[in-house]
Amino acid sequence: MTKRWLAICAAFVASAACGGGQPSGPPPIRFLHTFSPAETELVNRYLDERGLAVEASLVPFARGQQVIGEILKSGASCPDVIRIDATWLPGLRQQLSPHAAQLDPAAWTPEALALIGPERGLALPQTVDGLIVVRDTATPAPASPSIDDLVVAARAAKTVDRPHPLGVRVDGYWFVPWLRAQQADLAVEAIAGDGATTALRAFASLFGDVASPPPPLGGETPDELRRWRSHGVAYWITGPWQLGALEDPGRVAVSPLAGAPRGGQLLVVPACATQAQRGWELAEELTSDAMQTLFAQTFSTIPTRTAALAAAPPVSRAAAEALRTAQMLPRAAVTPLLFDDLNPALAAVVAKDATPEEAIEGVRRGWARLTRRPR
Amino acid sequence: MTAQPGSLRWRVLLVLALAAIVPTIVVGVLAIIRTRADVQNEVRRGALAHIRALGAALDGTLQDSRRTVELAAATWADAPDDPRQTQLLLARLRRDVPIVQSLSVVDPDGILKYGDPVPPGADIGSHSFGGYVGDAVRIGGKPVVQLVVQARGRTGELMGAFIATLDLSFVRDLLATARLGEGARVVVVDGKGVPVATSDGAPIGMASLAGSDPAVDRALGSSIEGTLSADGTISAYRNLSGYQSLRGVRWAILHQQPEDEAYALARRTTRDTLIVGGVALALALALGGWMATRLTRPLAALARRADAIATGHAEAGPPIEGPGEIGVLGQRIDEMAKRISERHELQSALARGDRLASVGVMSAQVAHEINNPLTTVLGYAKLLQEDKPDDHPDRAGLELIAGEAERMKGIIGGLLEYARTPRGSDAMIGPGKSAELATPTSDPAQVVRHVGALLGPLLQKSKARLATDVQATAPLAIDAHALQQVLVNLVQNAAQAMAGGGTITIGVTKAPGGIATLITVSDEGPGVPAKDRARVFDPFFTTKAAGVGTGLGLAVCKHLVATAGGSIEVGDGPGGRGAEFRLVIPNA
């Protein structure tokens, strides 16, 4: 009896000793991303389910361009794949690794291909973003996607209980349709004309009229969600990234907005990556139909692959349709930086601390400084 | 007290042990598992709550500093070219933000205008000086963060930037105030995994924990917070970058504690549960053993009793007591043993009766064979005696021979009398016999009177007095001669027993039930000892002196009475004095 137990124990110990070693394999893929906390959880779970060894690191979106730029410039702790905003791509172009495979135009939406643009081969598009008009299904759509018709519709929706039916943020990104309506754009050369001043005046005039005064800095998102849920806004200029947070998707209708900026998120592989091939494989996994469908169903994001978009929820497909008329921001490395000057100028005018002329003049000086600096 | 395997007690003990062990183990294991799970949850929740509070404090300090610098920058931007006001502003800013280590004011082109020299790397990435709190870096080995705040004028135009280096030593001081559990520590790491401060005050180096500490990897790569058990350590982590309201530090805070320490409560609970469970189990087993013994003791007694019965020792022992069915079973076995004993006694009696019958037959044959030569001896002895004068020297011997021969004839006569009447039920109802015999009858009163007359001289000589009390006169189903012989024998014995004289009483009454008559013969002698009462009716049993009795009298009496279908027994006399023979004889 004792011998038998000893034999069993010996076999157990032997098996444990033989099978107890750590499996050897390639190091995990280093993934630097800018997902939100909820998106990060979903991605981590998705990767775990597929047994992908990924060492993910989170970068706050607001500092993403700066942190990623530093890392790529230093070359230390270089990630194998990075999720970036499409506006960062021109500035990072020189530090990225090309993708060997050519994208199949039939498999990707035109908007997704436009996200990459001339940098095709340097990135895989993951989601499309841009400004759309979200409205209650009980509210009529504007007569046309123009901002004038939108403002008219909003004014018509004013009531005692809803004095500010237009939801719009004091932010340069939101200001772009007004600029474009005046044949200007978010570009250094375009800011020089009178159109920018006119646009800024028109934009600032909305607040206190059809749009509510802006909340304190940093409180925009919760304020917008609160006002939407309480039916305080009839027409809400926002992006698809907000759709997932709405509690009643059945209430949501989506309309296009003329001159709306369009962008998105890309997956790129830096030139300093030690596992570039595996980085691209992970990028392909994260842009797969399965992953994009999962994201769309969870957060109402807009897939960049045609098959995933077809399987996306109606609100995502409606948002994708609305973004067809939207336009990309100027493809320049300096474009993301322009907002640093534009945003405070907008805030100053809306707060009536400055006239549109004063503010635009300051923006012009700031942008001129940016363009003359060596990058 | 030891129980042999396979015995009933062993099995009962086994059942009780299983009944005690299984629930105890199940309950104990469940309690241990539940406690461990609860403790683990509490440890995780507690650790997360701890780092949430600490993280909020860290972030709050940095954000307060940022807001204060922003206010100062906005104030400065309205009068950027006033050196005196700027110096006053910077002095007040240093006072209001004590963690400021260095403070610089630069123009939009990054040229220093006021304050300390610009630390290296302050124009992090963007030449626009987009406001942010930079990552933690080391300056002189001390962890710091660099805060860049745009100084924009009334119109929003960039007038310059405030670049502040914030000393993160307060993080260490803050962590040092944390009240942590045994072996626990809190560590704050920057976005590259390099420790910024630890609660235990351990020196921090430049080595990153990323890649070597799974919790750090998880914290930097995950979203907000979570827990992780790895390498014997339970870690709770929170990525502070994830909830910064504005551009903030990339860092994470971790609470780490060895599992041995974190789950000490669970371990103590497990130990206590095992001890209490063990004690409870031991008590249950002891109680079970006691109950098993109590339960099986009467069964063991029953088994022993059954063994005794099986080996022929069916005499009644002490009563077997036990609870419920066992008690009933004990009673039944006692009754069974009693009946077996009675049956055994009956069989013994029957065997003895057969033996006595054989003795009687043999005695009759011997007596018959001896009687003839003895008659010859007696005849010749008397003949020779007649021929001898009284003083002849042989006469005494001849008289002795004749006397002894007479006594021998008396014995032989008794034997012949004993053997003359058929004995036992077989003789009474034997085939072809009961139908041929006429039922004898007798008048008890007449027989008693006749006995008194017959024994008068003897009684007078013995100084005994015969008293009679005849209350029943129904004719008895016994031959008058036989009844007379019985009474004469009993009265003679009584007279011989009362050496100093006394009263002999013959009573005749109706026996209970009215179908028989009770005749008692009592005396005032020493009585018959209890030990002899069962044998006094045996042939040749006598308590008299040698040569006085033959030992056949009471045997003859019993057989005469039994022949009539009656019974005879002996007991104490009235008042416990003397002896009393009780005859029950069926009425005719």
Interface residues (C-beta under 8 A of the other chain):
Chain A: F31 F35 S36 P37 A38 T40 E41 N44 E55 A56 S57 L58 V59 P60 A62 R63 Q65 Q66 V67 G69 E70 S77 L217 G218 L337 D340 D341 N343 P344 A345 L346 A347 A348 V349 D353 A354 E358 A359 E361 G362 V363 R365 G366 R369 L370 R373
Chain B: P108 D109 I124 G125 S126 H127 S128 G130 Y132 D135 Q150 R152 G153 R154 T155 G156 E157 L158 G191 K192 G211 D217 L220 G221 S222 S223 I224 N239 S241 G242 Y243 Q244 S245 L246 R247 G248 R250
